[in-house]
Amino acid sequence: MARRQSRLNRIIEKRSKRNLILNLLGIIAVIFLIIKVGIPLLVNFSLFIANQKENTITSQNTNSNDSSFMSPPVLDPPPTATNSAKVALSGTGSPNQTVRIYVNNGLKDEVLTKKDGTFSLIQDLEKGVNTIKAKSESKGKESDFSQSVTVTYIDTKPTLDLTSPSDGQTFSKNQNTAPISGKTSASAKITVNGFWAIVDENSNFSYNLPLQNGENQIKITATDEAGNTTEKNLKVTYNP
């Protein structure tokens, strides 16, 4: 009986030692995993939080800088050329801002935008090409220049030199059309009794006008891009 009890105690002791060893090994394994995986994971998590804070601060700073940006106004396209010393300008900006108008790089005028952001004014022009641009200004801040628009002010009439026919010329039965020809200013258009003549690259024009029996009135008009006109009137006679 005593031998059996002693043997049983030895078995229990062995099992206890084995369990203790297994527990120690388990604890060592857990500590190893914490050192190998847990600490790097904790470091990475800390870095992630730090980056998130930095990004938030950067975003706030960017928004703060963006709030100081002022959009330039937008000018509506005016006529490309005019025979008037003034032109009507209009455009759009932010509400209740001052819009400054520059002509050929010189400050010429300013206007206050309306509640809907629109503005309009009559602007004086210089002879020749006028390059117009604008800036917005509010509370001491100023925008960049807008995209420029161009208006050409022309106050002289186009030339109109007539080569043929001559005033009072008579055409016979074999000449039932009158050749109209001459030269005008560059970019000018020519009409003969309201019909468009052909104008070549050297500003020479031509048109064949059908003639009616008897006296024929001829009106030749040169019109430039600004709307200036020069007219010549003559008459020819057709005797078939």
Sequence and secondary structure as in RCSB ss.txt:
>XXXX:A:sequence
MARRQSRLNRIIEKRSKRNLILNLLGIIAVIFLIIKVGIPLLVNFSLFIANQKENTITSQNTNSNDSSFMSPPVL
DPPPTATNSAKVALSGTGSPNQTVRIYVNNGLKDEVLTKKDGTFSLIQDLEKGVNTIKAKSESKGKESDFSQSVT
VTYIDTKPTLDLTSPSDGQTFSKNQNTAPISGKTSASAKITVNGFWAIVDENSNFSYNLPLQNGENQIKITATDE
AGNTTEKNLKVTYNP
>XXXX:A:secstr
 HHHHHHHHHHHHHHHHHHHHHHHHHHHHHHHHIIIIIHHHHHHHHHHHHHHHHHHHHHHHHHHHHTT     EE
    SEESSSEEEEEEE STT EEEEEETTEEEEEEE  TTSEEEEEEE  SEEEEEEEEEEETTEE      EE
EEE  S   EEEEE  TT EE TT  EEEEEEEE TT EEEETTEE EE TTSEEEEEEE  SEEEEEEEEEE T
TS EEEEEEEEEE  
